[in-house]
Amino acid sequence: MNELRQKHLGKKRIYIIEEKGLRYQRFDEGRYIDNLYKWGNIGFEETIISQLPSKFEYILFGSLLINLLTLTIPFTLDGNDKARGVVVGVFTVLTIFLSKKLFVKKYEKIISGGYSVNFFYFDNHKKEVDNFIEVLKKTKIDYLKEKYLNKENYDNLESYYNRMSWLRDEEIITDEEYQTLRNKNTSIQGFSKS
């Protein structure tokens, strides 16, 4: 899964794992934002937040409520008690349905590093978001290992060791991998670029 698409009440988010990082596109309330977050700026400190409904959602609910009320008035004025009961019942059910849809707690999962990336994190999104974040982590680790563990990118052994230490500190490689690489490379002679 190299792409994740999410929608919620006029907001759309697209996350695409690319070679150089994460492309994060947002369509919120008439704005379009397109960012490419490079691998070095993507962190995985996770936070989950809940949000209250926005002004837009309150206005939408009020508008729908007024429109439903306007539609029901002619039916309640005709004097037919049975029709009035049906209309009031339908109005009540629609009002409850709309309020439950609009005024639920909204959760977002945020991963933080150099940049923060927000995901919708409602019950129906949790598994999909968690799976995408795992793929993102693995892709970042693979990219950084490929880029920084290639000895040919370094002029001397000390620079290579410093980069390996950084990778270990960033938890890109484990302590065991670090020791194995360090032991393996102490015996290499002629450690310079060609």
C-alpha positions as CSV (number, residue, x, y, z in Angstrom):
1,M,0.0,0.0,0.0
2,N,1.9,3.0,-1.3
3,E,-1.1,5.4,-1.3
4,L,-3.8,6.3,1.1
5,R,-6.8,8.4,0.3
6,Q,-9.2,9.9,2.9
7,K,-12.3,12.0,2.8
8,H,-14.4,13.6,5.4
9,L,-17.1,16.4,5.1
10,G,-15.5,18.2,2.1
11,K,-11.9,17.5,3.3
12,K,-9.8,15.3,1.2
13,R,-6.3,14.0,1.9
14,I,-4.0,12.0,-0.3
15,Y,-0.7,10.4,0.9
16,I,1.7,8.9,-1.6
17,I,4.9,7.2,-0.8
18,E,7.5,8.3,-3.4
19,E,11.2,7.6,-3.9
20,K,12.3,10.8,-2.1
21,G,9.7,10.9,0.6
22,L,6.0,11.3,1.3
23,R,3.7,13.4,-0.9
24,Y,1.0,14.9,1.2
25,Q,-1.9,16.6,-0.6
26,R,-4.8,18.3,1.2
27,F,-8.0,19.8,-0.1
28,D,-9.6,21.7,2.8
29,E,-12.3,24.3,2.6
30,G,-11.3,25.6,-0.9
31,R,-7.5,25.3,-0.4
32,Y,-5.2,22.9,-2.1
33,I,-1.8,22.1,-0.5
34,D,0.8,19.8,-2.0
35,N,3.9,19.0,-0.1
36,L,6.8,16.5,-0.5
37,Y,8.2,15.7,2.9
38,K,11.7,14.2,2.4
39,W,12.6,11.1,4.4
40,G,14.9,12.9,6.8
41,N,12.0,15.2,7.9
42,I,9.5,12.4,8.6
43,G,9.3,11.2,12.1
44,F,7.1,8.6,13.8
45,E,6.2,10.1,17.2
46,E,2.5,9.4,17.3
47,T,-0.2,11.6,18.9
48,I,-4.0,11.0,18.7
49,I,-6.2,14.1,19.1
50,S,-10.0,14.6,19.2
51,Q,-11.7,17.6,17.6
52,L,-15.0,19.4,18.1
53,P,-17.2,20.1,15.1
54,S,-16.1,23.1,13.0
55,K,-18.1,26.3,12.3
56,F,-18.8,24.9,8.9
57,E,-20.5,21.8,10.4
58,Y,-22.6,23.9,12.8
59,I,-23.7,26.1,9.9
60,L,-24.5,23.1,7.7
61,F,-26.5,21.5,10.4
62,G,-28.5,24.7,11.1
63,S,-29.2,25.1,7.4
64,L,-30.4,21.6,7.0
65,L,-32.6,21.9,10.0
66,I,-34.2,25.1,8.7
67,N,-34.8,23.5,5.3
68,L,-36.4,20.4,6.8
69,L,-38.6,22.6,9.0
70,T,-39.6,24.7,6.1
71,L,-40.6,21.6,4.1
72,T,-42.6,20.2,7.0
73,I,-44.7,23.3,7.8
74,P,-47.2,22.9,4.9
75,F,-48.0,19.3,6.0
76,T,-48.6,20.3,9.6
77,L,-51.0,23.1,8.7
78,D,-53.5,21.0,6.7
79,G,-55.3,19.8,9.8
80,N,-54.7,16.1,9.2
81,D,-53.4,14.7,12.5
82,K,-52.1,11.5,10.9
83,A,-50.1,13.4,8.3
84,R,-48.8,15.8,11.0
85,G,-47.6,12.8,13.1
86,V,-45.8,11.3,10.2
87,V,-44.1,14.5,9.2
88,V,-43.0,15.3,12.8
89,G,-41.7,11.7,13.1
90,V,-39.7,12.0,9.9
91,F,-38.4,15.4,10.9
92,T,-37.3,14.1,14.3
93,V,-35.6,11.0,12.7
94,L,-33.8,13.1,10.1
95,T,-32.6,15.6,12.8
96,I,-31.3,12.9,15.0
97,F,-29.6,11.1,12.0
98,L,-27.9,14.4,10.8
99,S,-26.8,15.4,14.3
100,K,-25.2,11.9,14.9
101,K,-23.4,12.2,11.6
102,L,-22.1,15.7,12.0
103,F,-21.5,15.9,15.8
104,V,-19.4,12.8,16.5
105,K,-16.0,13.2,18.0
106,K,-13.4,13.3,15.2
107,Y,-10.0,11.8,15.8
108,E,-6.8,12.4,14.0
109,K,-3.5,10.6,14.3
110,I,-0.5,12.8,13.9
111,I,3.0,11.6,13.2
112,S,5.7,14.1,14.0
113,G,9.3,14.6,13.1
114,G,10.6,17.6,11.1
115,Y,7.0,17.9,9.9
116,S,3.7,16.8,11.2
117,V,1.4,14.7,9.1
118,N,-2.3,14.4,10.1
119,F,-4.5,11.4,9.3
120,F,-8.2,11.0,9.9
121,Y,-8.4,8.4,12.5
122,F,-12.0,7.4,13.0
123,D,-13.0,3.8,13.7
124,N,-13.3,3.0,10.0
125,H,-9.9,4.5,9.2
126,K,-7.7,3.1,12.0
127,K,-6.5,-0.1,10.5
128,E,-5.9,1.5,7.1
129,V,-3.9,4.4,8.7
130,D,-1.8,2.1,11.0
131,N,-0.9,-0.2,8.0
132,F,0.1,2.8,5.9
133,I,2.3,4.2,8.7
134,E,4.0,0.8,9.0
135,V,4.7,0.8,5.2
136,L,5.9,4.4,5.5
137,K,8.4,3.5,8.3
138,K,9.7,0.5,6.4
139,T,10.2,2.5,3.2
140,K,12.0,5.2,5.1
141,I,14.3,2.8,6.8
142,D,15.1,1.0,3.6
143,Y,15.8,4.3,1.8
144,L,18.1,5.6,4.6
145,K,20.0,2.3,4.8
146,E,20.5,2.2,1.0
147,K,21.6,5.8,1.0
148,Y,23.9,5.9,4.0
149,L,25.3,2.4,4.4
150,N,27.0,2.5,1.0
151,K,30.7,2.8,1.8
152,E,31.4,4.3,-1.6
153,N,29.7,7.5,-0.6
154,Y,32.4,8.3,2.0
155,D,36.0,9.5,1.8
156,N,37.2,7.8,5.0
157,L,36.2,5.2,7.6
158,E,35.6,7.8,10.3
159,S,32.8,9.6,8.2
160,Y,31.3,6.2,7.6
161,Y,31.3,5.3,11.3
162,N,29.8,8.7,12.2
163,R,26.9,8.1,9.7
164,M,26.4,4.5,11.1
165,S,26.2,6.1,14.6
166,W,23.6,8.5,13.4
167,L,21.6,5.7,11.9
168,R,21.7,3.8,15.1
169,D,20.7,6.9,17.2
170,E,17.8,7.4,14.8
171,E,16.8,3.8,15.2
172,I,17.2,3.1,11.5
173,I,19.7,0.3,12.4
174,T,19.7,-1.8,15.6
175,D,22.7,-1.9,18.0
176,E,23.4,-5.4,16.7
177,E,23.4,-4.2,13.0
178,Y,25.7,-1.4,14.1
179,Q,28.2,-3.7,15.7
180,T,28.1,-6.1,12.8
181,L,28.8,-3.4,10.3
182,R,31.5,-1.8,12.4
183,N,33.3,-5.1,12.9
184,K,33.0,-6.0,9.3
185,N,34.4,-2.7,8.1
186,T,37.4,-2.4,10.4
187,S,39.4,-4.8,8.3
188,I,38.7,-3.0,5.0
189,Q,41.7,-1.2,3.5
190,G,41.8,1.5,0.9
191,F,38.5,3.1,2.1
192,S,38.4,6.0,-0.4
193,K,36.2,7.0,-3.3
194,S,37.3,5.9,-6.7
